[in-house]
Amino acid sequence: MGAKEKILMLDRDEDWIFMIDPSSPEAARKSLEDYFSTWSQGDSRITDATCCLYGKCSMIPNRATTWIGSKFPLKTDHGVSVDYSKLFGRLSLEGLYKCYEEFRIDPVKIILDTLRKTGIRPWITLRMNDAHYLYDDDITYGKEELFYEAVETGHVIGDQYGYFGRCYDFSWPRVRQMLLDLIGEILDRYDMYGLSLDFLREPFCFDYRNDPGCHEIMTEMIRQIRRLLDKAGEKRGSRIKLLVRVPHNPKESLAYGFDVRTWCQENLIDVIEPCARWECVNSGIPVRQWRETVGKDVLLIPGVETLSLKGPAKKAGEAEWGEKMFSIMSAEQVRAYAASFDAQGADGLFLANMCSSSSERNRRIWTIDPAHADEGFRRYIVTFQDIPSGMTDHVYRPLPLKVCGQTALDLPIGKVRKTDRISVFVDAEGESAPALTVGGKTYAAEKCGPLTACGDESSVTVLLSPHGSFRYDLSGFETDCDIRLSFLGNCVIHHAEVRIGEA
């Protein structure tokens, strides 16, 4: 990572294990090389990529915890009849099992070597507290033995946290030691550029509502991880980077137990990636606040998720608009957030869950240059903070916006030139659309067609404007980053977006 280089980083979840062709050693190797080489093809600008080796099980044989491949021969797992050659009807543990037990090849080394050969810096990542299927007692393939012990002994954060209630409580020394031991084995075995700790799978690592000092426990664990990395780095002659994925802003992260300021002050981490968890992308990540927190020596790479936001949906060919579902991030929307983050001082962009090479949308996103994201059409959609801790005063959820008289919406949309075409679109509920003032000039609303986003890549269109769609075309406007939208009227704005560089 050079001093002036802008990073475009991609993650690959642990489900890479299902991509391995089990028919022969040669086929297994080729399936991995073919997949992990796609990120560098064509006009891709991907500079760094992660490969996940831990979710609720380890993806590699080890002494610290359960290896998921060891489950393949099982016929029963904790009292449940299983067939791990047929997961969800299409997935199997066979390829991973055969690589280690029959083919005697290490798929992780193949992945890291492939990334390196294609010019992408290879990282290994751990999902620190994955919550998938924890309450589904008949879905067992991803659960390590330690999980069952934690549930039996009460070392989970508790049902008061709902879906996340069976996540590990990191105040339990055994879970911390297991992860430290696993990281130690990974460092002994693999030569990677950096290690990524994914605390957005999940941020619920403590009963933080009843233990506001829990961040001290996590900080000591980060110190221990840094010592492991430094020891391994000394042998290799270079520092092994440490990246952490954390929630919305520094206060939210601290509430969950992540004292990022201390981590940076003690030179424990090299990269910080604030991001939404999964339920929507977060357009309001406070990059300037993060920069003040982490200082100038830690790389700041905000993340965007593959899901954009929730909205009423219209299925193709149907008139019913009442169904709720997610819209999907488009390349134009990713470019808008990249331009916004860059204008606020970010060092690049992290693309979360956008790794599938079968998606043409993803392939377009991989070509975005985070240093010049403002060159090209972008669509800045106002979204929100998806999982607030409930422990801080401010939650970023600017919509719906009740307009009563004059009400402002401040957005960091990135650089805009006078020559750029710029338009504001809203979905407004009320007797009339509001007037909009920008830069001292007032614009009247023009009714326009429905605002839509992609629900998936085939049959679903998400309707973003079920009330009333209005457009404001701005003229001669320019900014280095920020825009203030001042609405005047009496209505409620449920959706707002700024389109820049529109043809």
N, C-alpha and C positions, 0 to 999 in steps of 0.2 A: 504494500500500500504506500504509494508515493505521497509526498507532502501535498502536491497540487492535484493529484488524481481524484476523480470523482468515482465512487464505488457504486456498482450495480450488483447487488447480491441476491442470490436465489437459494431457497431451501428445498430439501427433498426429505419428505417424511419417511418414517420407517417402513412404509409399504413398498419401498424398493425391493424388499425381499420377495415379493410376489411376482416380480418381473423376470426372475431367473428361469431360464429354460432348463428343465431337469433331464433332458434326453441324453446329454453327454457332457463331458468336461469342456469340449470345444464349443458346444452350443451354449453352455452356461456362461462362459467367458464372453462369447460374441454378443449375447443378449445384453450383458452389462455394458460392454464397450459401445455398442450401438446406441443404447439409451443415453448414457452419460456424456457422449460426444455431441449430442444434438444441441446442447446449450451454447456451443461455440460456432455453430454453422450459420451460413448466410451473413446477414447484417447484425447479428447478435452483439450486444455490448456487455454481456455478463462478464464481470471481472472475478467474482468470488462465488463459491457454491458450497453448501453444507450437505452432509450425508448423515442421517440420524441413526444412531446405534443404540438408543434406549428410549422406550416409551413406558409401558408397564412391565416389560421384559427386556432383556438384553438381546440385541440382534446378533451377537457373537458369543461363542463359547467362552466361559470365564469362570473364575472361582468366587466371584462376589455375589452373584444372584442367578436367577433362572435364565437359561438360554432358550429362547422361543423355539429354536430348531429342534431341541430335545423333545418337544411335545409331538413331533410328527408321527412317531410310531404308536402313540397312545391310542387306546380304544375307550378309556374312561379317564376323566379328569375331574377330580374333586366331586365324584359321584354323578357326573354327567357323561352320558354316552357321546363320544366325539368321533369325528372323521376329519382329521386335519389335512386331508388331501382335497377336501371340498368345503372351503370356507365361503359362506354366502353364495354358494353355487358356482363360483368362478375363480376363487383364489385357493392357493395351496402353500403349505410349508415345505413341500417336497424339494423344490430347487435349493432352498437354503440348507436343508438337512443334508442333501447329497453333496453339496459343495464341500462341507467339512468332513462328513463321515465316509463318503465314497470317492469323490473326485480329488480330495486332498488339495483343494485350491481355496484361497482366501478371497471372497468376493469384495471385501472392503479394500484390500490392496489393489485389486483391479480397478475399482472405482476411483481411488485416489490417484493412481497412475494415469488413468484415462483423463481425468480433469487436468492434471499437471501437463500432460502431453498436448492438450488442446489450448493451453495458455490460461486456464482458470485456476485461481488459487483454491486448494482444497481444504475444507473445514470439516470437522466432526462435531455433531450436535447431539445433545441429550434433551429429551423432553423431561423436564424435571418432576412433573407430577400429573401425568396424563389421566384424565377423568373418563375416558371412553369405557362404556359398558360396566362401570363399577357396581351398578345396582342390578345388572342383568346376570343373575347367577347361572343362567344356562349358556352364557357366552364366556368361555373360559380361556380361549387360546392366547389372549394377551395379558394374562394375570400371572405374576410371579408368585413364588411361595411366600415371600415376605408380605404380600398383600393380605393373604388369608390370616397371617399372624397379627398384622396390624388391626384388622377388623375384630379379631377375637379378643385382643388385649386392649382395644379402645384407643389405639394410636393413630386415629384418623380425626379430621378436624370437626366432624359432627354433622348430624342431619339438619341442624339449623342453617347450614349453607346449601341446602337443596341438592341439586345435581352434583355439586362439588364435595358433598359431605363425606365421601369415602376417600378423598385425597389424603395422602400421608400428612401427618403433623410432624414438621421438621424439628420440633422440640424433642422428638424421640431420637436419641443418639444413634440407634441402629439404622435408621434410614439414611442419615447423613454419612455414617461410616460405609454403608453399602455403596453409595455413590462415589465416595472418595476412593474406595478400593477399586471400583469399576474404572474410574478415570485413570487411576494408576496403571491398571492393566492396558488400557487403551494407549496410554503414552509409551508404555514399554514396547508395544506391538506395532504402532503406526507412526508414520512420519507425515504429519499434517501441518498446514500453515497456522491453523488456529482451532480453538475449542469454543463452541457456542453453547451457552446455557439458556435453554428456552423456558423462561419463567412465565410465558404466556400459555403454556400447557403444563400446569396451570399456575396462576398467581396465588391460588388458595393453598398456601403452604403452612399456615398456622391458624389457630383459632384467634385471629388477630383482634377481634372485637373485645375479647377478654384478656388479651396479652399485648398491650401496646408496646412493650419492650422487646418483642420478638425479633426485631431487626438486628439486635446484637448477636443473636444466635446465628443468623444467616451471614452476617459480616465475618464472623470467625470462620465459617465454612468457606467463604470466598477467599479468605487469607490462606486457608489450607490448600485450596485448589491452586492458588497462585504459587505456593511453594512447590507443589507437584510440577506445575508447568515450568517454573524456573529451573528445577533440577533436571528435567528432561531437556530444556533448552540449552543448558550448559553443555550437555553431551553433544548436542547438534551444532552448537556454535551460533545460535540465533534465538531470540525471544519467541516463544510460542504465544500468539495473540489470544486474548480472552474477550469474547463478546457476550453480552447479556441482553436478553429480550425482556422488556419490562413494560408496565402499564403507562397510561396516558401522560401523567406529569410527575415531577419529583415528589410532591406531597402524597399523591395516590400510591406511588411506588413504596414510599416509606410506610404508609398505612398498612400495606400488604406485608411488609417485612423486608423491603429492599432499600437499604440506605446507600443510594447510588453516590451521593456527594462524598461520603466517607470512602467508598471504594475508589473513587477517582483521586481523592486527596492522598490516599495511601499507595497510589500507582498499582492497584490490583487488577484493573481492567484496561482494555485498549479500545474497545468499541462498545457503544451503547445504542440499542435499537428500541426506542419507544414505539408502540404499535397498538392497534386494537387487537382483541383476542381472536375473534372469529365472526361475531354476529353482525358486524358491519365495519367498513373502513372508517377511520376517524380523520375528518378533514381539519380538526382543530388542535392537532398535536402542537403544544407550545414550544416550538423549536428554539426561540430566543431564550426562553426560561431554561430549557435543557442546556443550552450552550453556557449560560451563566453557571449552572450547576456542575457541569463536567469539566469546564475549563477548555483551554485551547489544544491540549495535548491528547485528549481522548477523541476518537472519531465518533461523530454523531450521524447515524444513518437511520432516520425515521422509516417506519415500515408502512406498507399498504397491504391490506388483505384482499383476497380474491372476491369476497362478497362486499357489495357496495352499501346497501341499506334495505330496510323492509318497506314494502309499499303495497297498495292494492294491486292486484294482478288481473289481467285479462288474458284468458287462454285463447289461442288462435281459433277463430270461427265461433266463439261463444260471446254472449252479451253480458254474462255475469261478471261484475268487477269486484265482488266482495271478498274474494279469497286473498289471504295474506301470504306473501312469499318474498324471497330475497331477489334483489337484482344483482347482476354480475358486473364486476369492474370491466370497463372498456379501456382500450389503450389511450383514448382521449382523456378519460378521467384520471388514469394513472399519470399521464403527462402533466395534467393540471396540478396534482398534488406534488409531483416532483419539482415543478417550477416554483410552487409556493415554498416548499421546504428549502430549496436551494437559495431563494431570495432572502430567507431568514437565517442563512448561515450553515445549512446542513452540509455534510461531506459526501452525500450520496443517498442511495435509496435501497431499501430492503424489500424484496418482492416475496410476500408470504403466500404459500400455497398456490403459486403460479408456475409450477414446474412441469406440468404435463406437456409433452412435446406433440401430442395429438391435437392440441387446441390451436387453431390459427390465431385466435385472440391472444393467447399467451405468446406466440411467436412474434406478434407485432409489439407486444409489451417489451420483450427482450431487446428490441432494437432502440428503445428510448435512451437518449444520452442525458443522464441526470445533470450534466453541466450546461446543457443547452435545451432543456425541456421546454423553454418558452418559445422555441422556434417550431411552430406547427400548431394545428388546431387542438385546443384543450377545452375541457368541459369541467369546470369546478363546481361540483355538487356539494351543497352544505350537508354534512352528516354529523354524527355525534359520538360521544364516549359510550362504548358499549357495555362495560361492566364496572361502574363506579363502586368503590369499596364501601361507601356509606359512612366513611370516617373523616371526610374532608368537607369544607364549606362549599367549594365550587365544583359543580359538575358541568362539563361542556355539553349542553343540550340546547342549542339556540332556537330550535324549531320544535313545536309550532310557536310562532312569534305573534303575540297579540298587538295589533296596531290600533292605538287609541290616541288620536292626535298625531304627533310625530314620534316615530320610533326608529332607532338606528340598528343596523346589523353591520358589524365590522369584520372584514374578511381579509386574510393574507393571500391574495390570489396570485402573487408573483409579478414579474415584470410585464408591463403593457406599454407598447409604443403608440404614438399618435396615429401611426399608419395602420395599426391593428384594428380590425373590426371587433367590437365588443358589445355584447348584448346580455341583458339580465332577464331571466325567466322566473316566474313565480306561479305557484298554485295558491290562489287566494279564495277564502271563504267569507262571503259577506255580500251586502247589497251592491257594492261597487268596488272596483279595483283601486288600490291606493296609487297616488302619484309618487314618483321617485325622484329624489334630488341626489345628484352626484357632483362633487366639485363645484357646488354653487349653482348648477344648472338643473332645472326641473324638467322631467320627462313625463308625458302622459302614457298610460298603459294602452297597448294595442292587443286586442284579443287574438289568440293564436290557437293552433291545433293542440291536441293533447301532448303532454310531455311524457316520453316513454324511456325505458331502459330495458336492457336485455335480461330476461329471467334465466334463460339458458341459451344454448347456441342453436336451438331448433324451433321449439313450438310455443314458447311462452314469451309474451311481452308484458313487462311490468308498467302499469300506468302510474305515473308520478303525480298526476294532476286530476284527481277525481272531482274537484270542486269547480275551479275555473282557471284556465291557462292564460297568462298574460306575458307580454314581451315588451321590453324597453330597449331601444337601440341607442347607445351612447355615441357621442361624436367628439372627436378631438381629445379623448381622455388618455392620460398616461400616468404610470406609477412605477416605482421600483419594487413595490411589493403589495402595499395595503390599499384597500378600497373601503369607503364607508357608504353603505346604502341607507339613505334616510327616507323612510316611507311615511306618507301623510294620508290619513284616512281613518276608516273604522272597519277593520276586518281582521281575519286571522290568516297568516301565511304559513302554509303547511310544508311547502317545498320551495327552495330557492337555489338557483344555479347561475353561474356566470360563464358565458361561452366567449372564448377569445381566439381571434384569428380565423373566425368562421368565413368561409368563402361566400 
